[in-house]
Amino acid sequence: MSILNICIWNANGVNQHKLELIRFLTEKNIDVMLISETHLTNKNNFFIAGYRLHVTNHPDGKAHGGTAVLVRNRLNHHALEPHATAQLQATTISLKNRGSDLNLTAIYCPPRFKITDCEFKDFFGTLGPRFLAGGDYNAKHMYWGSRLINPKGRQLYYTIINKHNNLDIISPGKPTYWPSDRNKIPDLIDFAVVKNIDRSLITADTCTDLSSDHSPVLIKLCEQPMIVEPKVSLTTHKTNWLKYRKY
């Protein structure tokens, strides 16, 4: 069984980190990057060679919030309906596997909006029978390793422990957010909610390779994604049409 390398990261503006992100994707051999707080708008043309980009911008059209999924071109996948509200932005792709398909979601929950456990439940209900939804939830609870409990964390906790929802948490168990305000204390708010994924098949840890106020969370998942076969070409180079105009 092969390993699928997934990374969760709050970029706090992805355009300004493009060069280091390209290097990170190569060095860490990332297959799928789940990005929150992209700060992209419809005017941006963000592109990284070798990857397909799927985005969900903030619904007000301004450069804040937002999510994106970067997925290797060779992985057989398609995008699902984006979720764009002031309370929650999410981008989801469906990855074709030799077993059951896997939906991967980048999620961002802005801190100032409340989300009830019923709203969390309804959202997760749109992600299909088997998924991993990773990102910045701005939800704190000691159940997944945060220092304290905040209202959003309490509501998400109620959603997770409800056995009828069949959900689980995948957390690195250490701080992921490093505030610039010295009066604030680092805490864990970046993690993944999963459904129908065996815990024995997944690991999560943080790293310090990207310059943001959030640590990337590296997730290794035992999966068998289907590969898109490259198109066969009879030539090995591009035709220089300008060269032939004079003939």
Secondary structure, DSSP 4 states (H G I P E B T S, - for coil): -EEEEEEEEE-SSSGGGHHHHHHHHHHTT-SEEEEE-----TT-----TTEEEEEE--TT-SSSS-EEEEEETTB-EEE---EE-SS-EEEEEEE-BSSS-EEEEEEE--TTS---HHHHHHHHTTS-SSEEEEEE-----GGGT-SS--HHHHHHHHHHH-GGG-EEEE--SS--B--SSTTS--B--EEEEEES--GGGEEEEE---S-SSB--EEEEEEE-BPBPPPPP-S-SS---HHHHTT-
